[in-house]
């Protein structure tokens, strides 16, 4: 900045040179006093549950479940996700400033971690208790009114949730920057946070599976109803952890910061946003994050509607396995990250991470493969273990290949990005004599979060551009709920008949409900046929299956009246098969989803690579800054 020439002078003389000889990077040895004990490393790392795991759940599942389970427009869901991020434009820097200047008996950071952690747990539960359409119809009669009330509720709870996350995450991240003055220990700290956060984040796709189970959603319930109960379990784990973090984490930097001057909020923010080194680092992370967040939710849509034709239960299993593979890969990526950081330096390691992610995107071209890849004949000795003489290779599981590449690349990339903020703080301290980890960390993540927010808005617009039909899915959900009740009643009837003593089972065949759902779905598809003539063949195929469903609904009533259990079971099975077909989206929509999900991140990754090549702080310069700071701190006051 013009009023801080020291920062510019250092940054201008130390631009990263991609051809910097390896010999110039001497082997680094961490001093004993800079080592972070294992118990502190684990305690800090588990804090990744909030900014990585829960953020991932909210940003992925709120638009997905709101769209496919509540029928809310993807554009409006994307729009309301922007507003909490705009709110963070104020809350994040304010929390960072308050944390930098707090002087409590418990330190600068830990009180915020306690209050924020408990608030995150409570607000996370509240998000999923959005009122359903049947409840809201008591107060409003129009579809627009119902959607407006649901959006208002979601927005209000998201504002509280995002504020609570800021109160927790900004001081927690700033604490990680000051727990050690060694650049490799910072990488180690944020590697632990990334790994453990992603370990919990692997549960995001499994949450879809859990929310679909009847034990959580109830008979005929949808995914949002299931998430209400799943979220309570998560909150019951998180709240006690917040107390543990408050009691166990230490603040080694508080002693030096106790007597540090307290700058005004505006002067501190001005210093941060005019630091050229910081701006280049932020642009590197922001650009790539924007690319992947633009299509962040498309992967779930592709898995559910392309790989599994709308079968949420089957897709949920693969999504859960994908999350598990993601976490296991992240565990393996922590070890080469530390080695690469010491061997190549942070800038070159960032390039390695970006190239891994680009390779993953290209691999998706062939790894998005529905159906079977074929069968493998098994030796006679193995056949009993696999249920037959041949093993079928499932095409959807190819997605695990790019998943592993993306997991490794993202863990390296975002871990290094957070740790590199500490290098910027060192440079800033050398120039100004003060440390402002909270301010720098908050502004850094504010930029990333703003990118995520606007990406969410654009994702909604992109989803509309793919012609995805969320209303179709909601109406089929209602139809599927009635069909599921028919299947359950058939099983209850069979169980009653098998009892030694006859007993009556009251049956509501749901025939009228099924017919009513068919009429609503037919009206929607006929309207869709008029507004999307390019998808006429797809809409006509769906309408043909609807006609079969209407006929079968009458068969349900006849089977119950005749007391024909076998016929009722057969009709229920046929209804279920038709319901599965009705979930299918058009081939044009599915192609557009894949094109956007693969192409947009690739394009912005190229921009991020160009920015990495211009990052000013080399490994050698970071070591010089650390030595200068050590000499300054050793001088008598």
Backbone torsions as a table, in degrees:
resi	resn	phi	psi	omega
1	UNK	NA	155.3	-176.0
2	UNK	-63.4	-28.7	-179.9
3	UNK	-92.3	6.0	180.0
4	UNK	-136.9	69.8	-173.5
5	UNK	-61.8	-25.6	-178.3
6	UNK	-61.8	-38.9	-179.5
7	UNK	-66.1	-43.9	-179.1
8	UNK	-66.7	-38.4	-179.3
9	UNK	-62.4	-44.5	-179.8
10	UNK	-67.7	-42.9	-177.7
11	UNK	-66.8	-39.9	-177.3
12	UNK	-68.1	-26.8	-177.6
13	UNK	-94.4	4.0	-173.2
14	UNK	-135.9	33.5	179.2
15	UNK	-60.5	141.9	-177.6
16	UNK	-64.7	132.8	177.4
17	UNK	-109.3	110.8	-177.8
18	UNK	-58.8	-21.7	-178.8
19	UNK	-97.1	15.5	-179.7
20	UNK	-56.7	124.7	-175.4
21	UNK	-63.3	144.1	-178.8
22	UNK	-63.0	-30.3	-178.5
23	UNK	-65.6	-23.7	-179.6
24	UNK	-72.1	-15.7	-179.3
25	UNK	-99.6	94.7	-177.2
26	UNK	-71.7	150.8	178.7
27	UNK	-60.0	131.4	-174.7
28	UNK	-98.6	135.9	176.5
29	UNK	-117.9	125.7	-179.4
30	UNK	-80.8	128.0	178.6
31	UNK	-66.7	150.6	-176.8
32	UNK	-58.6	-38.8	-177.6
33	UNK	-71.9	-15.5	179.5
34	UNK	-92.6	-9.2	-178.9
35	UNK	-72.3	137.0	177.7
36	UNK	-94.1	123.7	179.9
37	UNK	-59.4	153.9	-176.6
38	UNK	-60.3	-40.3	-178.0
39	UNK	-65.7	-33.7	176.1
40	UNK	-72.4	-37.2	179.1
41	UNK	-61.6	-44.5	-178.9
42	UNK	-69.4	-42.6	-180.0
43	UNK	-61.7	-44.6	178.4
44	UNK	-66.2	-42.9	-178.0
45	UNK	-60.9	-35.9	-179.9
46	UNK	-66.8	-16.0	174.5
47	UNK	-64.2	-15.1	176.2
48	UNK	-65.2	-11.4	176.3
49	UNK	-55.2	-38.7	-175.5
50	UNK	-78.8	-61.5	-173.0
51	UNK	-73.4	-21.4	-178.4
52	UNK	-102.4	-58.7	-173.1
53	UNK	-70.6	-55.5	-175.6
54	UNK	-69.8	-37.8	174.8
55	UNK	-59.2	-41.9	179.4
56	UNK	-61.8	-42.4	179.1
57	UNK	-61.1	-49.6	-175.8
58	UNK	-66.6	-47.8	-175.2
59	UNK	-69.3	-26.8	178.7
60	UNK	-91.2	-44.2	-170.7
61	UNK	-87.1	-28.9	178.7
62	UNK	-62.2	-51.6	177.4
63	UNK	-68.0	-36.1	-178.7
64	UNK	-67.3	-53.3	-177.0
65	UNK	-71.0	-36.4	176.6
66	UNK	-63.0	-33.5	-179.2
67	UNK	-77.8	-52.3	-171.9
68	UNK	-88.2	-20.0	-178.8
69	UNK	-103.8	-31.5	-179.9
70	UNK	-105.8	-14.1	178.5
71	UNK	77.1	18.8	179.6
72	UNK	-77.6	140.5	-179.3
73	UNK	-56.7	134.7	178.5
74	UNK	-63.1	-32.5	179.6
75	UNK	-65.1	-45.0	-179.8
76	UNK	-68.5	-37.4	176.4
77	UNK	-63.3	-41.7	176.3
78	UNK	-63.2	-38.0	-178.4
79	UNK	-65.6	-42.9	-177.4
80	UNK	-73.2	-20.3	174.9
81	UNK	-72.8	-20.0	176.0
82	UNK	-71.5	-38.7	-172.9
83	UNK	-61.0	-44.4	176.3
84	UNK	-61.4	-32.7	178.3
85	UNK	-70.9	-34.1	173.2
86	UNK	-64.8	-37.7	175.4
87	UNK	-61.6	-37.4	178.3
88	UNK	-65.9	-19.7	174.4
89	UNK	-57.2	-28.9	176.1
90	UNK	-97.4	-47.5	-170.8
91	UNK	-67.8	-41.2	-177.9
92	UNK	-61.4	-55.0	178.6
93	UNK	-62.1	-34.6	179.4
94	UNK	-66.2	-44.3	177.7
95	UNK	-62.6	-42.0	178.1
96	UNK	-60.6	-43.2	179.2
97	UNK	-65.7	-45.2	179.1
98	UNK	-62.2	-39.4	179.6
99	UNK	-66.8	-41.8	178.1
100	UNK	-60.3	-33.0	-172.9
101	UNK	-106.3	6.6	176.8
102	UNK	-73.2	143.6	178.9
103	UNK	-138.6	68.3	-178.1
104	UNK	-98.4	168.9	178.4
105	UNK	-67.3	-16.9	180.0
106	UNK	-102.0	5.5	179.0
107	UNK	105.7	-172.5	-179.4
108	UNK	-88.3	-32.3	-167.7
109	UNK	-104.7	-38.2	-168.5
110	UNK	-64.0	-37.8	177.9
111	UNK	-60.5	-37.8	177.9
112	UNK	-66.2	-38.2	-179.7
113	UNK	-62.7	-41.1	179.4
114	UNK	-65.6	-53.8	-176.9
115	UNK	-64.4	-44.3	-178.6
116	UNK	-64.7	-40.1	-178.7
117	UNK	-62.7	-43.8	179.2
118	UNK	-67.3	-40.9	179.0
119	UNK	-64.7	-36.4	177.2
120	UNK	-62.1	-44.3	-179.0
121	UNK	-59.6	-46.1	-177.0
122	UNK	-69.7	-43.3	-177.4
123	UNK	-71.5	-28.8	177.6
124	UNK	-63.3	-39.0	177.1
125	UNK	-65.3	-42.0	-174.1
126	UNK	-62.0	-32.3	-175.8
127	UNK	-55.4	-38.6	-170.6
128	UNK	-86.0	-3.5	179.8
129	UNK	-92.9	34.4	175.0
130	UNK	-62.2	131.0	-177.4
131	UNK	-62.4	144.1	179.1
132	UNK	-80.9	168.4	-176.6
133	UNK	-63.0	-41.1	-177.4
134	UNK	-62.2	-36.1	178.3
135	UNK	-70.0	-44.1	-175.2
136	UNK	-71.8	-22.8	178.4
137	UNK	-63.1	-15.8	175.9
138	UNK	-68.9	-22.7	-173.1
139	UNK	-114.3	-28.3	177.8
140	UNK	-133.1	152.8	-175.8
141	UNK	-108.3	-20.9	-174.5
142	UNK	-92.8	154.4	175.0
143	UNK	-61.9	-39.5	-179.8
144	UNK	-63.6	-37.4	179.1
145	UNK	-66.7	-41.6	177.6
146	UNK	-61.5	-48.3	-178.9
147	UNK	-63.3	-37.7	179.2
148	UNK	-62.5	-43.2	178.5
149	UNK	-66.6	-40.6	178.3
150	UNK	-64.6	-42.1	178.1
151	UNK	-64.1	-39.1	179.3
152	UNK	-63.4	-42.2	178.8
153	UNK	-64.0	-47.5	-179.8
154	UNK	-60.3	-44.0	-179.7
155	UNK	-61.4	-45.2	-179.4
156	UNK	-61.1	-45.4	-179.9
157	UNK	-69.4	-34.3	177.3
158	UNK	-65.9	-38.1	177.9
159	UNK	-61.0	-42.7	178.7
160	UNK	-66.7	-43.5	-179.0
161	UNK	-62.4	-46.9	-178.0
162	UNK	-66.6	-35.7	176.9
163	UNK	-65.6	-43.5	178.0
164	UNK	-61.9	-40.2	178.1
165	UNK	-62.5	-39.6	178.7
166	UNK	-64.1	-42.2	179.8
167	UNK	-61.7	-33.8	177.8
168	UNK	-82.3	-52.7	-165.1
169	UNK	-74.5	-38.8	-177.0
170	UNK	-63.2	-50.6	176.1
171	UNK	-65.1	-34.0	179.7
172	UNK	-65.4	-46.0	178.3
173	UNK	-65.2	-40.8	177.8
174	UNK	-62.6	-36.4	177.3
175	UNK	-61.4	-39.0	178.6
176	UNK	-63.1	-30.7	180.0
177	UNK	-74.5	-21.0	-176.6
178	UNK	-110.7	0.1	179.2
179	UNK	-71.3	-19.1	175.1
180	UNK	-151.8	148.2	175.3
181	UNK	-91.9	-1.4	-178.0
182	UNK	-89.8	129.9	-175.8
183	UNK	-64.8	-33.3	179.9
184	UNK	-76.1	-32.2	174.7
185	UNK	-67.0	-35.2	175.3
186	UNK	-63.1	-42.2	176.1
187	UNK	-59.7	-41.0	179.5
188	UNK	-63.6	-42.1	179.0
189	UNK	-62.4	-49.4	-176.9
190	UNK	-75.8	-20.9	170.9
191	UNK	-66.1	-43.0	177.9
192	UNK	-62.8	-40.8	179.6
193	UNK	-66.0	-42.5	179.1
194	UNK	-64.9	-45.3	-177.7
195	UNK	-63.9	-51.3	-176.8
196	UNK	-68.5	-34.3	175.5
197	UNK	-63.9	-42.6	178.0
198	UNK	-70.2	-28.1	176.2
199	UNK	-61.4	-42.4	175.7
200	UNK	-73.6	-34.6	-178.6
201	UNK	-64.3	-22.4	178.2
202	UNK	-62.3	-17.5	178.0
203	UNK	-76.3	-11.7	-178.1
204	UNK	-56.7	-54.9	178.2
205	UNK	-65.7	-31.1	176.9
206	UNK	-66.4	-25.7	178.1
207	UNK	-64.3	-34.0	175.8
208	UNK	-61.5	-43.6	178.8
209	UNK	-63.8	-47.0	-179.3
210	UNK	-62.7	-43.1	-178.4
211	UNK	-65.7	-22.4	179.3
212	UNK	-82.5	-13.0	-179.3
213	UNK	-72.6	143.1	-177.1
214	UNK	-62.6	-28.2	-179.1
215	UNK	-63.4	-26.8	178.6
216	UNK	-102.0	-40.2	-175.2
217	UNK	-90.0	-19.6	-176.1
218	UNK	83.1	165.1	-179.5
219	UNK	-60.5	123.2	178.6
220	UNK	72.2	8.2	-179.3
221	UNK	-76.7	167.1	179.6
222	UNK	-105.9	-177.5	-174.3
223	UNK	-67.2	-35.4	179.5
224	UNK	-63.4	-42.0	178.0
225	UNK	-63.2	-37.5	176.6
226	UNK	-66.9	-38.1	-178.6
227	UNK	-67.1	-24.4	178.6
228	UNK	-58.8	-41.9	-176.9
229	UNK	-84.7	-33.7	176.6
230	UNK	-63.4	-39.3	-178.3
231	UNK	-63.6	-31.0	178.5
232	UNK	-64.6	-36.8	178.3
233	UNK	-65.1	-42.6	179.2
234	UNK	-62.5	-43.7	-179.4
235	UNK	-64.7	-35.6	179.6
236	UNK	-66.2	-23.2	175.7
237	UNK	-85.4	-40.0	-172.8
238	UNK	-71.2	-42.6	-174.6
239	UNK	-58.9	-47.8	176.8
240	UNK	-63.9	-30.4	178.2
241	UNK	-64.7	-34.8	178.5
242	UNK	-61.4	-39.9	177.2
243	UNK	-65.7	-41.1	179.1
244	UNK	-62.7	-43.3	178.1
245	UNK	-60.3	-42.0	-179.3
246	UNK	-62.0	-39.5	-176.6
247	UNK	-81.0	-28.7	-170.2
248	UNK	-100.1	-33.6	-176.2
249	UNK	-70.8	144.0	179.1
250	UNK	-111.7	155.6	-179.8
251	UNK	-121.7	84.0	-178.3
252	UNK	-66.9	-21.6	-179.2
253	UNK	-85.4	-4.5	-174.5
254	UNK	-70.3	-33.6	-178.7
255	UNK	-60.9	-43.2	179.5
256	UNK	-73.4	-30.7	-177.4
257	UNK	-81.6	-13.9	-174.8
258	UNK	-58.1	-39.0	-177.9
259	UNK	-98.0	4.1	-178.6
260	UNK	-68.5	144.8	179.7
261	UNK	-64.9	156.8	-179.2
262	UNK	-108.9	99.9	179.6
263	UNK	-71.8	160.7	176.0
264	UNK	-70.8	160.5	-178.9
265	UNK	-60.2	-46.2	-176.7
266	UNK	-65.9	-41.4	-179.8
267	UNK	-66.9	-36.4	178.8
268	UNK	-67.6	-43.0	178.9
269	UNK	-66.4	-38.8	178.5
270	UNK	-61.5	-41.0	179.5
271	UNK	-63.6	-37.5	-177.2
272	UNK	-70.5	-50.9	-172.3
273	UNK	-77.9	-4.3	175.1
274	UNK	-108.1	8.6	177.4
275	UNK	-85.2	111.6	-172.7
276	UNK	-64.2	-40.2	178.2
277	UNK	-58.8	-44.5	-179.8
278	UNK	-63.6	-40.9	-178.4
279	UNK	-65.8	-38.3	177.7
280	UNK	-65.2	-45.0	178.7
281	UNK	-59.8	-45.0	-179.2
282	UNK	-62.9	-40.0	-179.9
283	UNK	-64.3	-36.2	178.3
284	UNK	-59.9	-50.8	-176.2
285	UNK	-71.6	-41.6	-177.4
286	UNK	-59.6	-45.6	-174.6
287	UNK	-63.3	-48.2	-179.1
288	UNK	-68.6	-41.0	178.4
289	UNK	-60.1	-38.9	179.0
290	UNK	-60.9	-42.9	-178.5
291	UNK	-59.7	-46.0	-177.7
292	UNK	-78.8	-31.2	179.7
293	UNK	-74.0	-24.6	177.1
294	UNK	-56.7	-32.7	-177.0
295	UNK	-124.4	25.7	-173.3
296	UNK	-57.6	-37.0	-178.4
297	UNK	-89.1	-8.6	-175.3
298	UNK	-65.4	-29.0	-179.5
299	UNK	-59.2	-40.3	178.5
300	UNK	-67.8	-41.3	177.6
301	UNK	-60.5	-43.8	-178.1
302	UNK	-64.7	-42.9	180.0
303	UNK	-64.2	-45.0	-176.3
304	UNK	-71.8	-47.7	-168.6
305	UNK	-100.4	-19.0	176.9
306	UNK	-100.4	-50.4	-177.6
307	UNK	-75.6	-29.5	-175.4
308	UNK	-127.9	17.2	173.3
309	UNK	52.5	34.8	176.3
310	UNK	88.9	3.9	179.0
311	UNK	-79.0	97.3	-174.7
312	UNK	-64.0	-39.7	-177.0
313	UNK	-63.9	-47.6	179.3
314	UNK	-66.6	-42.0	178.9
315	UNK	-65.5	-36.6	179.5
316	UNK	-61.5	-35.3	177.5
317	UNK	-63.8	-47.1	178.8
318	UNK	-65.4	-40.2	178.6
319	UNK	-61.6	-38.6	177.2
320	UNK	-65.9	-42.7	177.8
321	UNK	-63.7	-40.3	178.1
322	UNK	-59.7	-43.0	177.7
323	UNK	-63.1	-38.7	178.1
324	UNK	-65.0	-44.7	177.9
325	UNK	-62.0	-38.8	177.7
326	UNK	-58.0	-47.5	-177.2
327	UNK	-67.9	-41.4	179.5
328	UNK	-63.9	-40.5	177.1
329	UNK	-63.9	-39.4	178.0
330	UNK	-61.2	-37.8	176.9
331	UNK	-59.5	-44.9	179.2
332	UNK	-68.9	-31.6	-176.6
333	UNK	-72.4	-20.5	179.5
334	UNK	-62.5	-39.8	-176.0
335	UNK	-68.3	-51.3	176.8
336	UNK	-65.2	-25.2	178.5
337	UNK	-61.7	-47.7	179.9
338	UNK	-63.3	-40.0	-180.0
339	UNK	-67.4	-44.2	179.8
340	UNK	-64.9	-38.8	178.6
341	UNK	-59.2	-44.7	-179.6
342	UNK	-72.5	-32.5	-175.0
343	UNK	-85.0	-44.8	-173.7
344	UNK	-103.3	-22.3	-170.5
345	UNK	89.8	163.7	-172.5
346	UNK	-68.2	-38.7	-176.2
347	UNK	-64.1	-47.2	179.4
348	UNK	-67.6	-33.9	177.6
349	UNK	-67.0	-35.3	174.0
350	UNK	-60.0	-41.2	178.6
351	UNK	-63.3	-41.1	176.9
352	UNK	-59.5	-43.6	-178.9
353	UNK	-63.1	-43.9	-179.4
354	UNK	-63.8	-41.7	179.7
355	UNK	-64.5	-34.8	174.9
356	UNK	-61.7	-43.1	-178.8
357	UNK	-68.6	-38.2	177.0
358	UNK	-63.4	-41.0	177.5
359	UNK	-61.5	-40.1	178.4
360	UNK	-61.3	-43.2	-179.3
361	UNK	-63.2	-42.1	178.9
362	UNK	-65.7	-35.1	-179.7
363	UNK	-65.8	-26.2	-179.0
364	UNK	-64.4	-22.1	-179.7
365	UNK	-56.8	-38.8	179.5
366	UNK	-102.9	-17.8	-175.2
367	UNK	-87.6	-11.1	169.2
368	UNK	-84.1	94.2	-172.3
369	UNK	-137.2	101.4	177.8
370	UNK	-74.1	161.8	175.6
371	UNK	80.2	-162.7	-175.2
372	UNK	-97.8	145.9	174.3
373	UNK	-90.7	-8.2	-178.2
374	UNK	129.3	-172.7	-179.0
375	UNK	-125.5	153.9	176.8
376	UNK	-118.7	127.1	176.9
377	UNK	-72.5	131.8	-176.9
378	UNK	-101.3	147.8	171.8
379	UNK	-60.4	151.3	-176.7
380	UNK	-56.4	-33.8	-178.6
381	UNK	-69.9	-23.3	-178.7
382	UNK	-94.5	-18.3	-174.8
383	UNK	-54.1	-43.5	-179.4
384	UNK	-61.5	-27.4	-177.3
385	UNK	-79.6	-19.4	-178.1
386	UNK	-113.8	10.3	174.7
387	UNK	75.2	16.7	179.0
388	UNK	167.3	175.2	-176.7
389	UNK	-78.0	-11.1	-177.9
390	UNK	-132.4	150.0	179.0
391	UNK	-113.3	122.2	179.6
392	UNK	-84.7	128.8	178.8
393	UNK	-93.1	117.3	-176.3
394	UNK	-85.4	122.8	-178.7
395	UNK	-60.6	-40.9	-178.6
396	UNK	-55.8	-25.6	-176.6
397	UNK	-74.9	-6.5	172.0
398	UNK	-61.3	-23.2	-178.4
399	UNK	-62.2	-16.1	178.5
400	UNK	-65.7	-24.0	179.7
401	UNK	-67.0	-57.6	176.0
402	UNK	-64.5	-25.9	177.2
403	UNK	-60.3	-43.9	-179.8
404	UNK	-66.0	-41.4	179.0
405	UNK	-64.7	-43.2	179.1
406	UNK	-65.5	-41.1	-179.5
407	UNK	-60.6	-47.6	179.6
408	UNK	-63.5	-45.7	-178.5
409	UNK	-64.4	-43.9	-178.1
410	UNK	-69.3	-39.0	178.3
411	UNK	-60.3	-46.5	179.2
412	UNK	-62.2	-46.0	-173.2
413	UNK	-64.1	-55.1	-174.8
414	UNK	-75.2	-28.2	175.1
415	UNK	-65.2	-48.0	179.4
416	UNK	-64.3	-38.9	179.5
417	UNK	-58.2	-45.9	179.0
418	UNK	-65.7	-43.3	-178.7
419	UNK	-65.4	-32.0	-178.0
420	UNK	-70.8	-18.5	173.7
421	UNK	-61.7	-33.8	176.8
422	UNK	-62.3	-36.9	176.2
423	UNK	-63.2	-39.5	177.6
424	UNK	-64.7	-39.2	178.0
425	UNK	-64.3	-37.2	175.8
426	UNK	-62.1	-45.6	179.2
427	UNK	-61.9	-40.3	-179.9
428	UNK	-67.1	-39.6	177.9
429	UNK	-63.4	-39.0	178.7
430	UNK	-61.9	-33.3	-178.4
431	UNK	-84.0	-37.5	-171.2
432	UNK	-111.8	-20.6	-178.1
433	UNK	85.3	3.8	179.0
434	UNK	-127.4	156.7	175.9
435	UNK	-113.3	131.3	-176.3
436	UNK	-131.5	54.5	-178.1
437	UNK	-56.8	-40.5	-178.8
438	UNK	-62.1	-44.4	-179.6
439	UNK	-65.1	-47.6	-178.9
440	UNK	-65.1	-44.1	-178.2
441	UNK	-65.3	-39.0	-179.0
442	UNK	-68.0	-43.4	-179.6
443	UNK	-68.6	-39.2	177.1
444	UNK	-56.3	-51.9	-177.3
445	UNK	-75.9	-22.4	174.4
446	UNK	-63.1	-43.5	178.2
447	UNK	-61.1	-43.9	-179.4
448	UNK	-64.6	-42.4	-179.5
449	UNK	-67.2	-36.8	177.2
450	UNK	-64.0	-39.8	175.7
451	UNK	-61.2	-40.6	178.1
452	UNK	-64.4	-40.0	-178.5
453	UNK	-65.1	-49.9	179.6
454	UNK	-67.8	-29.7	174.6
455	UNK	-65.2	-37.9	177.7
456	UNK	-63.1	-40.6	177.2
457	UNK	-63.0	-46.1	-180.0
458	UNK	-67.4	-32.9	179.0
459	UNK	-62.3	-39.8	176.7
460	UNK	-61.6	-43.3	178.1
461	UNK	-65.8	-40.4	177.7
462	UNK	-63.0	-39.1	179.9
463	UNK	-64.9	-40.1	175.8
464	UNK	-63.3	-37.9	178.3
465	UNK	-63.8	-23.2	177.2
466	UNK	-82.4	-6.2	-177.6
467	UNK	66.8	29.0	176.0
468	UNK	-64.2	135.9	-174.4
469	UNK	-107.3	89.4	-179.1
470	UNK	-71.8	-29.8	-179.8
471	UNK	-65.0	-38.3	175.9
472	UNK	-56.8	-45.6	-176.9
473	UNK	-66.2	-38.6	179.3
474	UNK	-64.8	-44.1	-179.2
475	UNK	-67.1	-37.4	176.7
476	UNK	-68.1	-33.6	174.9
477	UNK	-58.3	-45.6	179.6
478	UNK	-63.1	-43.3	177.5
479	UNK	-63.5	-43.8	179.5
480	UNK	-62.8	-33.9	177.7
481	UNK	-62.9	-41.7	178.4
482	UNK	-66.7	-40.0	178.9
483	UNK	-65.5	-38.4	178.7
484	UNK	-62.7	-35.6	178.3
485	UNK	-67.2	-38.6	176.6
486	UNK	-61.0	-44.4	179.4
487	UNK	-62.5	-42.9	-179.4
488	UNK	-64.4	-38.5	-179.6
489	UNK	-69.4	-34.6	177.4
490	UNK	-62.9	-41.1	178.5
491	UNK	-67.8	-39.2	177.8
492	UNK	-64.6	-38.0	178.1
493	UNK	-64.4	-44.1	179.6
494	UNK	-62.8	-40.6	-179.9
495	UNK	-65.1	-39.6	-179.8
496	UNK	-65.5	-37.8	-179.2
497	UNK	-70.9	-23.8	-179.1
498	UNK	-84.6	-4.3	-179.3
499	UNK	-74.5	147.7	179.2
500	UNK	-59.5	-33.6	-179.3
501	UNK	-108.8	129.1	-179.9
502	UNK	-62.5	140.8	173.4
503	UNK	-146.8	147.1	-178.1
504	UNK	-82.2	143.5	173.7
505	UNK	-121.7	118.8	179.8
506	UNK	-72.4	123.9	-177.5
507	UNK	-113.9	129.9	169.9
508	UNK	-110.4	99.5	-169.8
509	UNK	-67.0	-7.2	175.4
510	UNK	64.1	13.6	-176.4
511	UNK	-60.5	-44.9	-178.4
512	UNK	-65.9	-38.6	179.2
513	UNK	-64.8	-40.6	179.2
514	UNK	-63.3	-45.0	-179.9
515	UNK	-62.0	-42.1	179.0
516	UNK	-61.7	-42.0	177.6
517	UNK	-64.1	-37.8	178.5
518	UNK	-62.7	-43.0	-179.3
519	UNK	-62.2	-42.5	179.2
520	UNK	-65.1	-42.3	-179.4
521	UNK	-68.2	-38.3	178.5
522	UNK	-64.0	-42.8	179.1
523	UNK	-60.3	-40.8	179.3
524	UNK	-66.2	-44.3	-177.4
525	UNK	-67.8	-35.0	176.7
526	UNK	-66.7	-38.2	175.2
527	UNK	-66.3	-39.7	178.2
528	UNK	-63.0	-37.7	179.4
529	UNK	-62.6	-35.1	179.9
530	UNK	-76.2	-35.3	-175.8
531	UNK	-89.8	-18.9	179.9
532	UNK	-129.6	70.5	-177.1
533	UNK	-61.2	-24.6	179.8
534	UNK	-66.9	-20.2	-179.6
535	UNK	-105.1	26.4	-174.9
536	UNK	-61.5	-42.4	-178.3
537	UNK	-61.9	-40.7	179.0
538	UNK	-65.8	-46.0	-178.4
539	UNK	-63.7	-39.1	-180.0
540	UNK	-66.7	-36.3	176.2
541	UNK	-63.7	-40.4	177.7
542	UNK	-65.0	-41.3	-179.8
543	UNK	-64.3	-35.0	177.7
544	UNK	-63.2	-41.6	178.1
545	UNK	-68.3	-32.9	177.2
546	UNK	-62.4	-40.0	177.6
547	UNK	-60.1	-39.8	178.1
548	UNK	-65.8	-38.0	179.2
549	UNK	-63.9	-41.1	-179.5
550	UNK	-63.6	-40.1	177.3
551	UNK	-64.2	-42.6	-178.8
552	UNK	-67.2	-29.3	178.0
553	UNK	-60.9	-39.0	176.1
554	UNK	-67.2	-34.5	178.3
555	UNK	-65.3	-31.1	177.4
556	UNK	-60.7	-47.6	-179.5
557	UNK	-62.4	-42.9	-178.7
558	UNK	-65.6	-38.8	-179.7
559	UNK	-65.1	-39.8	178.5
560	UNK	-66.6	-44.9	-179.3
561	UNK	-63.5	-34.4	-178.8
562	UNK	-86.3	-7.7	-178.0
563	UNK	67.6	29.2	-176.5
564	UNK	-96.4	94.9	-177.7
565	UNK	-65.1	-41.0	-178.3
566	UNK	-61.1	-42.8	179.5
567	UNK	-66.4	-40.4	-179.7
568	UNK	-61.0	-42.8	178.6
569	UNK	-63.2	-42.0	-179.2
570	UNK	-64.4	-43.8	-179.9
571	UNK	-64.3	-42.3	179.3
572	UNK	-61.3	-39.9	178.9
573	UNK	-65.8	-42.0	178.9
574	UNK	-66.0	-39.4	176.4
575	UNK	-59.8	-41.7	-179.8
576	UNK	-62.9	-40.7	179.7
577	UNK	-64.8	-42.6	177.8
578	UNK	-64.3	-39.7	179.5
579	UNK	-60.3	-40.0	178.5
580	UNK	-62.6	-41.6	179.2
581	UNK	-63.8	-38.0	-176.0
582	UNK	-66.8	-12.8	178.1
583	UNK	-81.8	-9.6	-174.2
584	UNK	-68.3	137.1	172.4
585	UNK	-93.0	164.5	-175.2
586	UNK	-69.4	150.2	176.8
587	UNK	-57.8	-35.0	179.0
588	UNK	-63.1	-44.1	178.4
589	UNK	-60.8	-45.1	-177.5
590	UNK	-66.8	-34.8	176.8
591	UNK	-66.5	-44.4	-179.8
592	UNK	-63.3	-38.0	176.5
593	UNK	-58.9	-46.7	-178.2
594	UNK	-67.5	-40.5	-179.2
595	UNK	-61.2	-46.5	-179.9
596	UNK	-68.5	-42.1	-175.5
597	UNK	-65.2	-29.9	-179.6
598	UNK	-90.2	-43.4	-169.4
599	UNK	-77.5	-42.4	-174.8
600	UNK	-62.9	-45.7	177.4
601	UNK	-61.8	-35.2	179.1
602	UNK	-62.2	-43.8	-177.5
603	UNK	-63.0	-44.8	-177.7
604	UNK	-77.5	-21.4	174.4
605	UNK	-64.3	-34.4	177.9
606	UNK	-62.8	-41.4	178.0
607	UNK	-63.0	-42.3	179.7
608	UNK	-62.3	-38.4	178.3
609	UNK	-61.4	-43.3	179.9
610	UNK	-62.3	-36.5	179.1
611	UNK	-70.9	-37.3	178.2
612	UNK	-58.3	-38.9	-178.0
613	UNK	-66.0	-13.1	-179.9
614	UNK	-111.6	12.4	-179.1
615	UNK	-71.0	130.4	-169.7
616	UNK	-75.6	-30.9	-170.0
617	UNK	-88.5	103.5	174.0
618	UNK	-79.3	168.1	176.3
619	UNK	-60.1	-42.6	-178.8
620	UNK	-62.8	-41.1	-179.4
621	UNK	-67.6	-37.5	177.9
622	UNK	-61.0	-41.6	178.3
623	UNK	-65.2	-37.9	177.9
624	UNK	-63.3	-43.2	-179.8
625	UNK	-63.1	-42.5	-179.9
626	UNK	-61.6	-42.4	-179.6
627	UNK	-66.2	-39.9	177.6
628	UNK	-64.2	-39.5	177.8
629	UNK	-67.1	-38.9	178.4
630	UNK	-61.5	-42.4	179.5
631	UNK	-65.2	-40.4	-179.5
632	UNK	-64.5	-44.3	-177.2
633	UNK	-67.4	-24.1	-179.4
634	UNK	-81.3	-11.7	179.5
635	UNK	-73.9	145.7	177.6
636	UNK	-67.5	148.2	-178.8
637	UNK	-65.5	NA	NA
